[in-house]
Amino acid sequence: MKPKKILIGAIVVSAIAATAFAHGGATGIVKERMDGMSALGKAIKALAPMMRGEGTYDAEAVRQGAQTIRAHAGASMTKLFPTGSGGMPSEAKETVWQDWQEFSALAEQLHLYSEGLSLAADNGLMMSQDTQANTGSMMGGSSTMMGGTAPMMASTMALEELSEMSADGVFAMVSQTCSACHTKFRAEAK
């Protein structure tokens, strides 16, 4: 199985599991951010099969999914993490507030990539292994991006570059940004 498909599958499974456990006892800002993260997870889950070529490609559905992601990324996301809003039932690790600069950079990166996904929607999916290898190189390589958030943030692309990529290439970047953020800033549901 290709690493990109494994990553997308892991993100989808993680989002489903998080939704099942996340909302128990949450109120106020914590519930609001859990609802936002749930909406992100549902958008990713809806797009993932299409991006793997397991269904009919629908550029309008990609744009709609990208809009949902964009609506919950960037400043819309960071405003839901005021100081002191950690602890149970929140799944946010204290590192959110300890490393706010990186957390907010990932939120902004997700916003940028979701805009890029919307613009790339009409480009469709990658058609050959050669194209996939070239796009992987453009993105900094999946092993570099999965190795930590710093290499990924250094490889942030401009909106114009993203708009020229295939939709599944940009979707992989969206998924990798989610994964990087979850790895560092989200506690595992128990």
C-alpha positions as CSV (number, residue, x, y, z in Angstrom):
1,M,0.0,0.0,0.0
2,K,1.3,3.4,-0.8
3,P,2.4,5.6,2.1
4,K,0.0,8.4,1.1
5,K,-3.0,6.0,1.2
6,I,-1.8,4.7,4.6
7,L,-1.6,8.2,6.0
8,I,-5.0,9.2,4.7
9,G,-6.5,6.0,6.1
10,A,-4.9,6.6,9.5
11,I,-6.3,10.2,9.5
12,V,-9.8,9.0,8.8
13,V,-9.7,6.2,11.4
14,S,-8.3,8.7,14.0
15,A,-11.0,11.2,13.2
16,I,-13.7,8.6,13.6
17,A,-12.3,7.4,16.9
18,A,-12.0,10.9,18.2
19,T,-15.6,11.7,17.4
20,A,-16.8,8.6,19.2
21,F,-15.0,9.6,22.5
22,A,-14.4,13.3,22.3
23,H,-17.6,15.0,23.4
24,G,-18.2,13.3,26.7
25,G,-18.9,16.0,29.3
26,A,-17.5,18.9,27.2
27,T,-19.0,22.3,27.5
28,G,-18.3,25.9,26.4
29,I,-15.2,26.6,24.3
30,V,-13.9,22.9,24.7
31,K,-17.1,21.6,23.2
32,E,-17.0,24.3,20.5
33,R,-13.5,23.3,19.4
34,M,-14.4,19.6,19.6
35,D,-17.3,20.3,17.3
36,G,-15.0,22.1,14.9
37,M,-12.5,19.2,15.0
38,S,-15.4,16.8,14.3
39,A,-16.4,18.9,11.3
40,L,-12.8,18.7,10.1
41,G,-12.7,15.0,10.5
42,K,-16.0,14.5,8.7
43,A,-14.7,16.6,5.7
44,I,-11.5,14.6,5.6
45,K,-13.4,11.3,5.9
46,A,-15.8,12.3,3.0
47,L,-12.9,13.3,0.7
48,A,-10.4,10.5,1.5
49,P,-12.0,7.7,-0.6
50,M,-12.3,10.0,-3.6
51,M,-8.7,11.1,-3.2
52,R,-7.7,7.4,-3.2
53,G,-9.6,6.9,-6.5
54,E,-12.2,4.7,-4.8
55,G,-15.1,6.7,-6.1
56,T,-16.2,9.1,-8.8
57,Y,-14.1,12.3,-8.6
58,D,-16.3,15.4,-7.9
59,A,-14.5,18.7,-8.1
60,E,-17.5,20.5,-6.5
61,A,-17.5,18.1,-3.5
62,V,-13.7,18.8,-3.2
63,R,-14.3,22.5,-3.1
64,Q,-17.1,22.1,-0.5
65,G,-14.9,19.9,1.7
66,A,-12.0,22.4,1.3
67,Q,-14.4,25.1,2.4
68,T,-15.3,23.2,5.5
69,I,-11.7,22.6,6.4
70,R,-10.8,26.3,5.7
71,A,-13.7,27.4,7.9
72,H,-12.2,25.5,10.9
73,A,-8.5,26.3,10.2
74,G,-6.2,29.3,10.9
75,A,-7.5,31.9,13.2
76,S,-10.9,30.1,13.5
77,M,-9.1,27.2,15.1
78,T,-6.6,29.1,17.3
79,K,-9.4,31.3,18.9
80,L,-10.8,28.1,20.3
81,F,-7.7,27.4,22.4
82,P,-7.6,30.2,24.9
83,T,-5.1,29.9,27.8
84,G,-6.6,27.7,30.6
85,S,-8.9,25.7,28.4
86,G,-6.9,22.4,28.6
87,G,-7.6,19.5,31.0
88,M,-10.3,16.9,30.8
89,P,-12.4,16.5,28.8
90,S,-10.2,18.4,26.4
91,E,-7.8,16.3,24.3
92,A,-5.4,19.2,23.8
93,K,-2.0,18.6,25.3
94,E,-0.3,21.4,27.3
95,T,2.1,21.7,24.4
96,V,-0.6,23.7,22.6
97,W,0.1,26.6,24.9
98,Q,3.8,25.9,25.5
99,D,4.6,25.9,21.8
100,W,1.8,28.3,20.6
101,Q,3.9,29.5,17.7
102,E,4.2,26.1,16.1
103,F,0.5,25.3,16.9
104,S,-0.7,28.5,15.3
105,A,1.7,28.0,12.3
106,L,0.1,24.6,11.7
107,A,-3.4,26.1,12.0
108,E,-2.4,28.7,9.4
109,Q,-0.8,26.1,7.2
110,L,-4.0,24.1,7.2
111,H,-5.9,27.2,6.2
112,L,-3.5,27.8,3.3
113,Y,-3.6,24.1,2.1
114,S,-7.4,24.1,2.3
115,E,-7.5,27.2,0.1
116,G,-5.0,25.4,-2.3
117,L,-7.2,22.3,-2.3
118,S,-10.2,24.4,-3.4
119,L,-8.2,25.9,-6.2
120,A,-6.8,22.5,-7.2
121,A,-10.2,20.8,-7.3
122,D,-10.5,21.2,-11.1
123,N,-7.1,19.6,-11.6
124,G,-8.4,16.2,-10.6
125,L,-6.3,13.3,-9.4
126,M,-2.7,12.3,-10.3
127,M,-2.7,10.0,-13.3
128,S,0.6,8.2,-13.1
129,Q,3.3,7.0,-10.7
130,D,5.7,9.4,-12.4
131,T,3.5,12.3,-11.6
132,Q,3.1,11.1,-8.0
133,A,6.9,10.8,-7.6
134,N,7.4,14.3,-8.9
135,T,4.7,15.8,-6.7
136,G,6.2,14.0,-3.7
137,S,9.5,15.6,-4.4
138,M,7.8,19.1,-4.8
139,M,6.2,18.6,-1.4
140,G,9.5,17.9,0.3
141,G,9.0,14.1,0.2
142,S,6.6,12.3,2.5
143,S,9.3,10.9,4.8
144,T,10.6,14.4,5.5
145,M,7.1,15.7,6.2
146,M,6.3,12.8,8.5
147,G,9.6,13.2,10.3
148,G,8.3,16.2,12.2
149,T,6.5,19.5,11.9
150,A,9.5,21.7,11.3
151,P,10.5,20.2,7.9
152,M,6.9,20.3,6.9
153,M,6.5,24.0,7.8
154,A,9.7,24.9,6.0
155,S,8.2,23.3,2.8
156,T,5.0,25.4,2.9
157,M,4.1,26.3,-0.7
158,A,2.6,29.4,-2.1
159,L,-1.1,29.4,-3.0
160,E,-0.2,29.7,-6.7
161,E,1.9,26.5,-6.5
162,L,-0.8,24.6,-4.7
163,S,-3.4,25.6,-7.3
164,E,-1.3,23.9,-10.0
165,M,-1.0,20.6,-8.2
166,S,-3.4,17.7,-8.4
167,A,-6.2,17.7,-5.8
168,D,-5.0,14.5,-4.2
169,G,-1.5,16.0,-3.9
170,V,-2.8,19.0,-2.0
171,F,-5.2,16.8,0.0
172,A,-2.1,14.8,1.1
173,M,-0.6,18.0,2.4
174,V,-3.8,18.8,4.3
175,S,-3.8,15.3,5.8
176,Q,-0.2,15.5,6.8
177,T,-0.7,18.9,8.5
178,C,-3.6,17.4,10.5
179,S,-1.4,14.4,11.4
180,A,1.6,16.6,12.5
181,C,-0.7,18.7,14.7
182,H,-2.4,15.6,16.3
183,T,1.0,14.0,16.9
184,K,2.4,17.0,18.9
185,F,-0.7,18.7,20.3
186,R,-3.5,16.1,20.8
187,A,-3.6,13.6,23.6
188,E,-4.6,10.1,22.7
189,A,-8.2,9.2,23.6
190,K,-8.2,6.5,26.3
